[in-house]
């Protein structure tokens, strides 16, 4: 017997505001039953001595020191800018008075 019934699927469809025909309910009951059985078989394989993982390979972040390096002066940064004012980039306005 399947772990999910046709009535369960109809109830879920009702909660999700999804209209389903009788044929769709029957098909979805079978498909969801297969999914529930697959999850149950995976749950049987899991044991307390196997830690839960989010990735098959252990991952870690590689950090480096945050060291200030060479930077551009304001004049160098604005050298190829199409338009500038004082020490700032000048761009077209995108908001009208906001």
Buried (B, 14 or more C-beta within 10 A) or exposed (E): EEEBEBEBBBEBBEEEEEEBEEEEBEEBBBEBBEEBEEEEEEEEEEEEEEEEEEEEEEEEEEEEEEEEEEEEEEEEBBEEEEEBEEEEEEEEEEEEEE
